[in-house]
Amino acid sequence: MGRGLHVAVVGATGAVGQQMLKTLEDRNFELDKLTLLSSKRSAGTKLTFKGEEYTVEEARPESFEGVNIALFSAGGSVSQALAHEAVKRGAIVIDNTSAFRMDQNTPLVVPEVNEEDLHKHNGIIANPNCSTIQMVVALEPIRKAFGLNKIIVSTYQAVSGAGNEAVKELYGQTEAILNDKPFEPEIMPVKSDEKHYQIAFNAIPQIDKFQENGFTFEEMKMINETKKIMHMPELQVSATCVRLPIATGHSESVYIETDRDDVTAEDIKNLLKEAPGVVLQDDPAKQVYPMPADAVGKRDVFVGRVRKDLDRPNGFHLWIVSDNLLKGAAWNSVQIAESLKALNLV
């Protein structure tokens, strides 16, 4: 894959940070030096990479001296504080938070969809929201072949999207309910809000904070990011994002309208069979369709239940599933790093 690099992982002890390390190892990403960074609280933690033990250091501006690629996944405030410091010192930042996604000078990249946007970076490349990534990977081949003018998506999102603590809360509540013990919700739906709800055996129709327009921030991320990634400001997109008591793996029910009304479900299935990063699992007669439990630990986006709408000749329904910690975060970030190397941009 070319020359070795000095790679830093910021937020190395978190759920996505750990997946980034595992993905770098699984991909045998060639690097000469690895620096693991975190908050002051997690500094000193020992982590293993390719059989070698590393001590996690506190992330400071000077931590990025000599770094070529910095993978950030430690929260938006950390990215805002340190990303430009890393760039100043010569690093290319691949940021997994929402801090820079809608910045007009920052490319928002899913390699299967808009890899060419990497040529326009000014030191920072934004990794999109997990639920956006899997959707655009599945829809881009359809957009290219048949046009796309409307998307309506409802998500069924895993708790790990809210971090390791939220998963522990899910398990703790489940155990308490099964053993008829009391519990007090502390994290879901939004950790910083005063009101919290049970997530075990429940569905919470709120991910992130509500905006003035009645949509949540997560829903607005999907709407705005999809338009930016596809370079289609006029695209009609609407989203409803729901948290389910699943540890890992986001699912999405997606309705789309193409520009043509002569397209069949078979046409779309044939496209998806050949699409990069997509696995078609669609055989209703044998009850074959994607499920989050089967997607865990896999880097692909799985698509099934492809069918033509009964009323709209240009309308189609799809079911899209992916591991939100991998393609939705860590793998897409490492994939961007691989693309930078392949394009000789680093």
Disulfide bonds with the S-S distance in Angstrom:
none
